[in-house]
Each structure stands twice: as C-alpha cells, then as structure tokens.
C-alpha cells in the first residue's frame, strides 16, 4: 500500500509575523509548509513546487492578493486558495470566491478556525486521492477487451459479444460514427477460435472501384500492367483469422456481388487466375448507415445483407450511455498522461460539468480527441475549460441546451423510445424488451407520440 502523499501548503504574506503564526499553527497538520513574504517570489515558488493549498494575503506591495489569486488559478484550477485580509467586505469575499478562492478569512487570524479549515481541505484531498484510486479500479474492472463501459446498454453488448464470438462466421456491427465498432470487431476476433489468426482491417469507403477485386482477392503476375508478381488480397491475408469490413454500406453494387460470392463459396479467385483458392475467414462487417433502408431503396443487396446480419450487434451512442462518461474520461486521461508524460490527475469540476452537458455527436472518438487535445494543452495537473477545444469554452450553445439534461421528462422519453426503435431496426417487440415494458405499452406510447407511421415500414 502506497504511503499517503504529504500535501504542500504555501503561505504568501508580506508580514513575517503572520507567516510565523501560520507555520506554528499548522505544524502538526501533516503538511509541508512553505512561506514567502514577497508576492512575486511567492508566485515563482508556487510555479516551482505546485502546492495544493495557498494562503494568500489580500493587501501586499507590488501585487495584490486578488491579482495573484487570478494568476495562480489560471495556472492550476485545482489549487485551494484561501485569501486572508484585515479589511473584510461582502463584495470582496464574493469576488474572491468567483475568481476561484475556496475561502476568505479575517485578520487577526483565528488559529482554531484556520486549523479546522485546513484540516477539512486535507481530508477532502485524501478523499479525492481515494476517489482517483477507486476510479482506476473501476476503469480496470469495467474494461472488456479494450472497451470501457458499465451502463446497462454496454453490459448487453459485452454479453452478446461473449455469446457470439465462439461460434460466428459473419456478424454485422452497427452504430453511429465514433461508437467503437472496430473495437467490438476486435473483441469478437480475440474471443473466437480464430484469435491466433490475423485481424485484417478493410475500410470499404477507401476501396478504388477499378481495383476492388485485386485489393480484396489479389492478383497473379501479368494480370494487368504493373502486376509483376503474384499478390494475395485482404481475404487471403485473413485466412484462418478475421476480416473487418468497415463501412460496408459504402461498397458499390459490383463489389457487393463479389463479396457475396466469397461468403457463399468460401473461395477467392485472384485477378488473372482460373484457379479458386479456399479461405477460412470470419467476417465482421460494420456500418453507421441503415442497411435495411438501403435494401428497400435498392442501394444494398438484400441477399448480402442477410448473409452479413446473421447476428447484429448495435453499439449505443455516448448520449445514451452517459453513465459511462466519467469512466471514459478517466481512461483517456490516463492514456494521454502516460503518452505525453504529463502528471495529469483528472478534470477540474467546471470542466467535468461542461463535458457532461455536451451532446457528443462524435461519440467516443470525439471524447478521445477532446481529452487528447486537452492533455497536450494543459500546464497543470487538472484539465480545465481553458484546456478544452474552443467549442467548450463559451456559453452553452442551443444545440448543447437541447441535450437530455435540459429536456422535459416527456421529451426524454420520446427521444429514448425513438433511439431504441431505430437501434433495433424498428422491431417493436425487441424495443419493448430493451425498454422493459410490455408490447401493448409500446404501442400505446407510439400512438400517443404519433410515431406509428414512422415505424410501421420497418416492423
């Protein structure tokens, strides 16, 4: 078990007697106490040692305590600053709190009150350290093959992957952009009998139309200009393993037909060759598009859809699994703190609140990018709003205010029912199971919300 961290306290006051009083009063509080009687030197000491607690005289030569407070909080928003003054006023106390001070004490100092306040800050710091340790334990406990989550929706996804992985030949993973479809595909591969084989990624949206066949199935020497040697395609590379067809909805009709033939015959034929080659490949396809709607519109082959969607796993949006947000924040902070070699311990409260009220249209990928960017920008140990991208720094936008945290219960219910229905392709029976209500109840809800016409086509 690690020894408790000794907190540093810095007292800045131009009166040496006050500094001596503070040092004597707090010498038994398990603190490392530093004192400075020059505000500029005190700020330099703060930058050098980064104390957790700062006692700051309000009136000093050269730099006022209020100005120094702003400079300190700008560097480290997590520091606990207590202003001390002989000239108390309600206005200055409110101003100090608004600028980031945690308390405001009068001179002459009440030693008992000072000890009590410092003791409460030390206790809070110890609790925060314990919370950080518990957060780490939670991140470790709620990781599933590199995917972090503890929400009911993610627990259902994890359970389905566990059940499907030992047996699947084809799986369709659906979900909005940035929800982690490749991680789900990799989890299926790792838990399957093909785990020792290759996991080959094919981004279907980047395939060049006139090169699709050679990219997927390979070619023989002389098949076309520039084919100077026999070259296997992606399916052959994945033989004995898994191929991940990302953005499968972007495939052209011709490419869809070629992949369907591989799934039916378990064979590939290199361009320019007359001899088919057997391949033993598990296929995980993924898309953010509605393939059922594309089938109805003639944009995606129905036979290929049913070949791919023998099992379908739908990943929820981050907006629908907000209880996972603190875990994901902790996971990405630890990841980037290690990568950038920064002593970052967490988020300032106001930054955490701002992230919690953001709608996250880009889902987990957007959150990862935001935390990664903030970890590069931060100068202290806590990420604050100033370290976040520009869109997080101003007032909440109208889009953010439309987030579920600011909606009526009726609107929250309406949106959730719609999202669940869309997530299960309009299947009312399945939606009712997920929502934990009876089939009759969901029909009543749909009727009330006038959504029957919207969902009938896909029922």
N, C-alpha and C positions, 0 to 999 in steps of 0.2 A: 504494500500500500504506500502511495506517494506521500511524503511529508507535506503538511499544509504550507501553502505559499505565504510568505511574510509580506504583507502589504506595505507599500511605501506611502508616507504622508509628507507633503511639502508645505511648510508654513512660510508665507511671504508677508513681511510687515517691517516698516522702517523703524519701528520701536523695538530695540533689543530686549527690553523688559517683557514685552508681550511674548516675544519668541521664547524667552526663558520660561515664562509661565506655561506656555503651551507644551513645551518639551517636558517639563516636570509633571504636568497634569496627565500626560498621555504615555509616560514611560513604561507603564505596566500593561499597555493595551495590545501587546504583540504586534507592534508596528516598528518599521524602520523610519525614524523621524529625521527629516532634513529641514534646515531653516536658512532663509536668506533675507537680508534687510534691504536689498536693492531690487526693485521690481524687474529691471532689465536682466540682471544676473539671475534672478529667480526664474524668469521665463526661459533663459538658457538652461538652467538646471532642470526645469520641467521637460524641455525637449530632450535632454540627455538621459534622464532616469525614468521618465514616464510614470510618475506616481499615480496611484488610484484615487488618492484624496488630496485636495489642495485647500488649505486655509488661507484666505486672501483678505488683507486689509483693504477697506474701501478707499481711504484717502492716503495717498503716498505721493512723493515728489516724482516728477518726470512722467509717470504713467499712472492713471487712476486704476483702482481695483476693478471698476466696471469694464474699462477698456481691456485690461489684462484678462478678465473673465472671458470676453469675446474671443480673444486670441487663443486662449487655452482650449475652449470648447470647439473652436474651428479646427484645431489640430486633433483633438481626441474627444468626441462627443460622449464617450462613456465615462469620463472622469467625473468624480464627485467633488464639486467646488462649493465651499462654504464661505460666504462673504461675512466679514466682521467690521462693524462700524460703531463709532461713538455718536453718530448723528442719524438715528433711525427715522425713517418715514415710510408710510404705507406705499407711496408711489415708487420709491427706490427699491423696496423689497419686491414689489410686483415686477418691476423692470428686471431685477436680478434673476428672478425665477424664470421670466420669459426668455432671458438670454442664456439660460442653461444652468444656473446655480441650483443646488439641491436644498440649500438652507441659507438663513440670514440671521446672524447672531449679533447681540449688542455688546458694547464695551461699557463698563469693565466686564470681562468675561466671567460668566458663571461656570466655574470648573465642573460642578456636578452635571450641569446641562451639557457642557461640551463633551464630557466623557460619555454621557448617555447617547448623544447624537453620533459620536464616532463609533461607539460600540454597535449601534444599530446598522451603520454603514458596513462595518466589518462583518457583521452577521449576514447582511444582505449579500456581500461579496462572496462569503463562504457558500451561501445557498446558490448563488449564481454559478460558482465552480461546480457544485454538486449537480446542478441542472445541466451544465455542459457535459459532465461525465455521463449523466443519465441519457442525454440526447445522443451521445456517441453510442451508448449501449443500445438505444432504440434503433439507430441507423443500422448497426450491425445485426440486430435481431430481426428487423423488417426489410432486410435485403434478400431478394430472391433472384439468383443468377444475375446479379448486377442491376436489378430493378428494385427501386426503393418505393415502398408503399405499405400502408396498414389500413387504408379505407376499405369498406365492405366491397366496393366495386373492384379494387385491385386484388383483394383476397379471392374473389371469384375468378379473376383472370389467372392468378397463380394456380388455383386448384384445377382449372381447366387445362392449363399447360402441363401440369403433372400427370393428369389422366391421359392426355392425348399423346404426349411425347413418346412413350414406349411403342406406340402402335401406328402412328400416322404414315401415310405415303404423300398426301397433299393436305395443306392447311391454308386457309385464307385468313390473313390478319388485316382487320380494317380499323380505321380510326383517323382522326384529324391529323394534319401535318404536325410533327413535333411531339407526338404522344408516346413514341418509343417502340415503333413497330419492328425495327431491326433488332432491338434488344429482346423482344418477345420471340422473334425468329431464332436468334442465337440461343435462347433458353431452350426452345424446342429441340434444337440440334444437340445441345450439350446433354440433355436428359434422354436422348434417343439412343438406340443401339448403334447409330451411325456416328456417335460422338468422336470416335477416333479418326473418322474421315475428314475431308476438307469441308469448310463452310465457305461457300463461294457466293459473293455478292454480285448481282447484276442489276444495275439501275436501268430499267426498261425505257425511261424517258430520255436517256442519252444514247440509245442504240441508233445507229445510222441506217436508214431504211434499206439502202442497197448493200449494206454489209451485215445485216441482222443474221443471216444464215451462217456466214463464216464466223461471226463473233460467237454465236451460240453453239454451233455444231462443228466448227473447224473446217479445214480445207486440206487438200493434198497438193503436192508440188505440181506446178504447171496448171492449176485450175484456172488461174487468171493471171494477168500481168502483175508481177511482183510476188507471186506465190513461189518462193524459191525453195521451200521445204515443207514437209508435212507438219501441220499445226493443229493441235486439238483445240476444241472450243470449250466454252464455260461448262457445258453439261459433262463433258469428259473429265474436266478438271475436278468436278464434283462427284465423280463416280465413287461409290462407297460412302459418300457423305451427303451433304445437303446443299441445294442451291436456293438462294433467296432472290426471288424475282420482285424487286422493289418497284413500286409504281406500275404494277402490271396493267392498270387501266389505260396506260399511255401507249400500249402496243398497237401497231397497225393491224388491220384485218389479216393481212398476209402472214405477219409474224404470229398472230394468234393461232392460225391454222397449223403452222409448223410446230409450235409448242404443244398443241393438242395431239398431234401425231406422236410426239415423243412420250407424252403421258399415257397414250393408249398402247403403244408398242414396246415401250421401254428400250427404244433403239434410237441412235442418231446416225445420220449419214453425212459425212464430210462433203463439202462442196467439191465437185470433181471426182468423187468416188462412187462406184457402183455397189460397194460392199457396206451394209449397215453394221453398226457396232452396238453391242449390248451395253447398257448402262444401268446401274443400280443407284438411283438418285431419289432422295426425298426432296419434295418441293414445298417451300413456304412462299406463298405469294402475298403481297401487301399492296394496299391502295388506300388513299384518302377519299376516293370517289365512290359514288353509289353504283356498284356494278349492276344491281338489279334494274335500276333506271336506265343504265346504258344498254342493257339487254333489250328492254322494252323499246328503246329508241333505235335499235339496230346498230349500236356502236361497239358492242361486245358480244362475242359468240356465246349463245346460250349453253351449248354443249361444253365449251371450255369453262364457263362459269361453274357449272355443276361438277366438273372434274376437280376444279380448284377448291370449291366450297364444300367438300365432304365434311369438313369441320371448319367452323368460322369462329374466330376469336376477335372480339371487339374491344379496343382499348378506349377507356373514358378520357375525356378532356380534363385538363387540370382544373377548370372551373367546376367540374363535377366531382372532384376529389380533393377539395380544399383542405381537408384534414391532413393530407399528406404534405402540404406546403412547408411547415416547419422542418419536417424530416428532410425534404429535398433541399431546402436552404442549407441546413447543417451539412448534408452530404457534399454539396457543391462547394461550400466554403472550405471544408477540409481538403477537398480535392485540389482547389486552386491555391490555397495557402501553402500546401506542400509543393505544388508545381512551381509557384513563383517564389518559394522560400520566404514567405511573409508570416509574421506572428499574429495572424488574424484569428480572433476567438469567436466572433459572432456578429450579429446585427444590432445597431442601436434601436431602441424601442420605436422611434418615429419611422425609421427605415423599414422595420418589420411591419408596422401598421400600413405604410404606403404599399408595400408589396402585397399585403393581404387584401387590399381594396382594389387591386388592379385586375382586369378581366382575363389576362393571359391568352390572347388569341393565338399566340405561337406555341402555347403549351410548354412541355418540359424543356424543349430545345431553347425556347425564348428565355425561360428562367435560367438555364445553364449559361447562356450568353450574357445575361444581365449580371449574374453573380461573378462570372469570369472577368467581365469588364470592370466591375467594382473592385475586385481583388487586385487588379492591376493599378487602379487609380488611388486606392486608399493609402493614407500616410500613417494611420494609427493602427490600433488593434481591433476596432469595431468599424463595420461598414455603415456609413450614414447616408442620408438622402443626397448629399453633395457628391458622393462617390458613384451614385447610380446614373444611368443614362438620362439625357435631357428630359425625356417624356415623363420621368418620375419626379422631377424637381418642382414643377409649378403646381398650381391648384389642380384638384381632380377634374378631369375632363368630363364632358357629358357622357362619353362612352363608358368611362370608369364608373360614373354615378349610376349607370344602368346595370351595374353588377348586382348579383343576387343579394348582397349585403344591404342594398338600398331599395329593394323592391318590397311590395306588399306580399303577404303570405299567399294570397290567391295567385299573384303573378309568378312567384317562385314555384308554386305547384304546377301551374300551367306550363312553364318552361321546362320543368323537370320531366313531366309526362311526355312532352314533345321530344325531348332529347332521348329518353329511354326508347320511345317508339321508333325514332329514326335509327337508334343504335341496334335495334333488333329487326330492322327492315320492315317495320310496320306490323309485326306479328303481335296482335293484342294479347293472346294467351301468354306468350313469353314475357311481354311487358308487364302484365298483371303479376306474374310470378316474381319478377325483379322488384316491382313496387310493393310487393307484399299485400296485395289487395285481390279481391275476387274478380272473376271475369265480368260479372254483371256491374260491379262498381266502376271498372274502367270504361265500360260502355256509357255509363251514366256521366262520368267525367267528360268523355269525348262529346257526348251530346250537349252537355252544359257549355263546353268551350267551343262548340260548333266546329269540331275537328273531324267529324266522321267522313266528310267528303274528302278531306286531305289524306286520310289513311286507308280508305276503302280499297284503292287500287293495289296497294302492296300487302293487303291482309292475306 
